Amino acid sequence: MATRGKSRVMDQISQLPDPILLHILFFLPAKDAAQTSVLSKTWLKVWNSLPLFTFDFGQNLSLWKLLSTEKEESEQADVRDAFLNIIDGTLVNLRVQKAIIEKFRLFLKLSYLRNVSCIDEWIRLATNNCIKELDVHIKRQYGEDWYSLPGTTFTAKSLIVLRLGGFKLDFPLIVDHMKLTKLRELSLTDVLLEEQTILEICSACPAVEDLHLIRCEGVKDLLISDLPRLIKLTIHQSNEITWEYRSIRIQAVNLQSLEYRGCNSELQFDVTTFKLLKELSITFELITDLDVENLVSELPLLEKLELNLCFKLVTLKFSSCMLRQLTFRSGKSLKEIVIDAPNLIRFEYGAHKLPDIFSMTTSSLQECYLKLMPSDHLSTSWFQKLKGYLSRFKQLNLLVLFIDSTTNTFIVEELNGTLSWPLSVVKHVKIKKVMESLNFVTLLDGLLWTCHPETLSIDRTWEHNEDFVQFLREKLMQREIATACCDSRRIKCWRHYLKEIEVESSTRQYGNPSSSSRVSTVCFKLTW
């Protein structure tokens, strides 16, 4: 009888006008409001009529630039107040009506706030609604006190993505031991918290598949457990030695992707226990040749391997039938690369020098990227070695040169009868840096003797690059072939083969959304 009575009451409520039903939704908690959509077609229609909002206060680059520009103190205060008023004004609707929030994203410096409690209010307004993605990052100045995140942030059961940065997460954090059963991605960046807070969060978010712990301070012994669905894990240790993890324990039997950036201490967990791992990225100075060889042999499903700043590595030598992508980036060059990977599709190598020994058995390679940072004298033999190395690839997508060398020569007579044609396997050449003291003429001659790329692009970030850009404009655009230019040579210089050239300029932003950093690039499109 009681159930029938409740049903009759709900039927009567369902007959009320839609504006009144919307008003009822406004006073219900977000979870209960969402559940009304299954009561009847009327309630579903009312739920679907709720406004759908996306609040993104992290991509307004012009506003960030205005905020970062030096001004009088009073002017800075006016700009900050205007920014905060924009946020308040944009969120005003949430004070008077229920809504579905696809995304709430905020990047803010703590020093901009007159009263830090406004962060609590903004988060409360967002989480009191049916919110799917919450992304809030607060940037602290050095020496500023930590701001404690309100525990109410973790009461929004509709959350699918939660990204937090710059906060202090006090224990206990989760209100009434709630479970965020829909949460799939959790990211904590530059936060201060205790070990028990991480355990509490893991316990409250059992469905998390993607977990990021970036420079988390306050944790000495890191334990990640109670996440049976965890597929992707990212751990970046803090650069501060005082916040280095003493131990790391990871219980994740289904882990498929791991990114680890460590410090100078020992690797505190055994990667080979993750037998389902397909992607592995390691930034760790102390990893050895044997460690890498064991990793590849002990991870039978590994398809993607990335090694960064591994200064103890001397040799990369292994065999893998599953590996499809391999990346090595380091300030120290390898002596030897001997790899048998028949299914390798993508290879990237970045170091100061080319390896002395290079052997790669692969029949599937489609993308190849090479970044060199030479600092020694660039001689004719250097270009010969580069050309010999490039000739081993069917196609090189990109050759990047970051040239710290201060002297260079390229003398054709020193080629010792080398008559091979310039390589056409290199699609794009990008020069990130050149030194003012270099001989631009011989640098260009050496490059274009080595290969005939489709594009040659120069970043204008470095001061002396602009001189090189102007040089290229003159030499490439206004090239003239002298009467007796290459009469005595069977292989003519690049001027004989360059048919057409186009010049394009572009600018792109890099860094985080609050950064106004931009890099300008000049691209010479070459037709041979």
Helices and strands as residue ranges (DSSP letters): H 2-14, H 18-26, H 30-35, G 36-38, H 41-48, E 52-57, H 61-68, H 73-90, G 92-95, E 100-109, G 110-112, H 117-127, E 130-131, E 133-139, E 147-148, G 151-155, E 161-165, E 167-168, G 175-177, E 185-189, H 195-204, E 210-214, E 221-224, E 232-236, G 241-243, E 247-250, E 257-261, G 271-273, E 279-283, H 289-298, E 304-308, E 315-319, E 325-329, E 336-340, E 346-351, E 357-361, E 367-372, H 380-390, E 396-402, G 412-415, E 426-433, H 440-450, E 455-459, H 465-477, G 494-496, E 500-509, E 518-527
